Amino acid sequence: MSIIISSCNISQDHCSEANVRGFTHANNQLLIIYKNTKGDIVDKIGPDEEAGYIVQIVGVRKDHFKIHIVDLEMENLWVEKGTISLNTRNYDIEKIPLYREADKSSDTVGHIVIEQTVKILDVCEEWAYIEGKGKNGEIIKGWLEPDMQCGNPYTTCP
């Protein structure tokens, strides 16, 4: 399997807000929830609990996302980046572009061609920087536009 290394601008300095919906347990690993970014653990949610909880990412700080999990009445807590996922939307088997920056006018770094569950590595407002698989199984990283995201573990948000 080949790996595509993209030169995406992950550090989006102009991003002052985060508003991306994702879910837990896509990778069947224990999710550790922190009180802060210093490592004070509040809870651990195992993959055997539900199919996944919907998570609202509302902030970003270095290696962590600030989250709300409404179903568990958890607000203003933190998880490590890469532990929350989302599904891609793919209407009519179209190519889903991944962008170099969180902006549709920036260059594309590759495409995803099937609906899939992807890791959220970073966020910028409503954009998600994700890691997914290309047509031939290669790893592609890039910014996914909001209209192609589905933060529900039970559906692909048709």
C-alpha positions as CSV (number, residue, x, y, z in Angstrom):
1,M,0.0,0.0,0.0
2,S,1.4,3.4,-0.9
3,I,1.0,6.4,1.4
4,I,0.3,9.9,0.0
5,I,1.9,12.5,2.1
6,S,0.2,15.8,1.6
7,S,1.5,19.2,2.4
8,C,-1.7,20.5,3.8
9,N,-1.8,23.6,6.0
10,I,-2.9,21.9,9.2
11,S,-2.3,24.9,11.3
12,Q,-5.1,27.1,10.3
13,D,-4.2,30.3,12.1
14,H,-7.4,32.1,11.1
15,C,-9.5,29.5,12.8
16,S,-11.1,30.9,15.9
17,E,-14.0,28.5,16.2
18,A,-14.7,24.8,15.9
19,N,-18.1,23.3,15.0
20,V,-17.7,19.8,13.7
21,R,-19.9,16.8,14.6
22,G,-18.4,13.3,14.8
23,F,-18.8,10.2,16.9
24,T,-17.0,7.8,19.2
25,H,-15.9,4.2,18.8
26,A,-15.3,4.0,15.0
27,N,-11.9,2.5,15.8
28,N,-13.2,0.2,18.6
29,Q,-10.8,1.7,21.1
30,L,-11.2,3.0,24.5
31,L,-12.0,6.8,24.5
32,I,-10.4,8.7,27.3
33,I,-12.1,11.9,28.3
34,Y,-10.2,14.6,30.1
35,K,-11.2,17.5,32.3
36,N,-8.4,19.6,30.7
37,T,-5.5,19.3,28.3
38,K,-3.1,18.4,31.2
39,G,-4.2,14.8,31.4
40,D,-6.8,14.8,34.3
41,I,-9.0,11.9,33.3
42,V,-12.8,12.3,33.9
43,D,-14.1,9.1,32.2
44,K,-13.3,6.3,29.9
45,I,-15.9,5.0,27.4
46,G,-15.3,1.5,26.1
47,P,-16.2,0.4,22.6
48,D,-18.7,-2.1,23.9
49,E,-21.0,0.8,25.0
50,E,-23.5,1.7,22.2
51,A,-22.5,1.9,18.6
52,G,-21.0,5.3,19.3
53,Y,-22.0,8.6,20.8
54,I,-22.5,11.7,18.8
55,V,-19.8,14.3,19.7
56,Q,-19.8,18.0,19.0
57,I,-16.3,19.4,18.6
58,V,-16.4,23.0,19.9
59,G,-12.8,23.9,20.4
60,V,-9.2,23.0,19.6
61,R,-6.0,23.3,21.7
62,K,-2.8,21.7,20.4
63,D,-3.3,17.9,20.5
64,H,-6.9,18.0,21.9
65,F,-10.5,18.7,20.9
66,K,-12.9,20.4,23.3
67,I,-16.2,18.4,23.1
68,H,-19.8,18.0,24.1
69,I,-21.5,14.6,24.3
70,V,-25.1,15.5,24.7
71,D,-26.4,11.9,25.3
72,L,-24.1,11.6,28.3
73,E,-24.6,15.2,29.5
74,M,-20.9,15.9,29.2
75,E,-19.8,19.4,28.2
76,N,-16.6,21.3,27.9
77,L,-14.4,18.2,28.2
78,W,-11.4,17.2,26.1
79,V,-10.3,14.2,24.0
80,E,-7.1,13.6,22.0
81,K,-7.2,14.5,18.3
82,G,-7.7,11.4,16.1
83,T,-10.0,9.7,18.6
84,I,-13.2,11.0,17.0
85,S,-14.5,10.0,13.6
86,L,-17.1,10.9,11.0
87,N,-18.6,9.3,7.9
88,T,-18.2,10.8,4.5
89,R,-21.2,11.6,2.4
90,N,-21.0,10.4,-1.2
91,Y,-23.9,11.2,-3.3
92,D,-24.1,9.3,-6.7
93,I,-20.6,7.9,-6.3
94,E,-19.0,11.2,-6.9
95,K,-15.4,12.0,-6.0
96,I,-15.0,13.8,-2.7
97,P,-12.2,16.3,-2.8
98,L,-9.8,16.8,0.1
99,Y,-8.3,20.3,0.1
100,R,-4.9,21.6,1.1
101,E,-6.5,24.2,3.3
102,A,-10.0,24.6,4.9
103,D,-11.2,26.6,1.9
104,K,-12.9,25.4,-1.3
105,S,-10.7,27.8,-3.3
106,S,-7.5,26.0,-2.2
107,D,-5.8,23.2,-4.2
108,T,-7.0,19.6,-3.7
109,V,-4.6,17.0,-2.4
110,G,-6.6,14.0,-3.5
111,H,-10.1,12.4,-3.6
112,I,-12.1,9.9,-1.7
113,V,-14.5,7.9,-3.9
114,I,-16.5,5.7,-1.5
115,E,-18.4,6.5,1.7
116,Q,-16.2,5.7,4.6
117,T,-15.5,6.3,8.2
118,V,-12.5,8.6,8.7
119,K,-10.5,10.0,11.6
120,I,-10.8,13.6,12.5
121,L,-7.2,14.9,13.0
122,D,-8.0,18.6,13.3
123,V,-10.9,21.1,12.7
124,C,-11.2,24.6,11.5
125,E,-14.7,26.1,12.0
126,E,-16.9,23.6,10.2
127,W,-14.1,21.9,8.2
128,A,-12.5,18.6,9.3
129,Y,-8.9,17.6,8.6
130,I,-9.2,13.9,8.0
131,E,-7.4,10.7,7.2
132,G,-9.1,8.5,4.7
133,K,-8.5,6.0,1.9
134,G,-8.2,6.8,-1.7
135,K,-9.4,4.7,-4.7
136,N,-6.6,2.2,-4.4
137,G,-6.5,2.0,-0.6
138,E,-3.8,4.7,-0.2
139,I,-3.9,6.9,2.9
140,I,-5.0,10.5,2.1
141,K,-5.0,13.4,4.5
142,G,-6.8,16.7,3.7
143,W,-9.5,19.1,4.6
144,L,-13.1,17.8,4.1
145,E,-15.8,20.4,3.4
146,P,-18.8,20.5,5.8
147,D,-21.3,19.3,3.2
148,M,-19.5,16.0,2.8
149,Q,-19.4,15.2,6.5
150,C,-21.8,13.0,8.5
151,G,-21.3,13.0,12.2
152,N,-23.9,10.3,12.9
153,P,-22.7,6.7,13.5
154,Y,-26.1,5.2,12.6
155,T,-26.5,6.7,9.1
156,T,-24.5,8.3,6.3
157,C,-26.8,11.4,6.4
158,P,-28.4,11.0,2.9
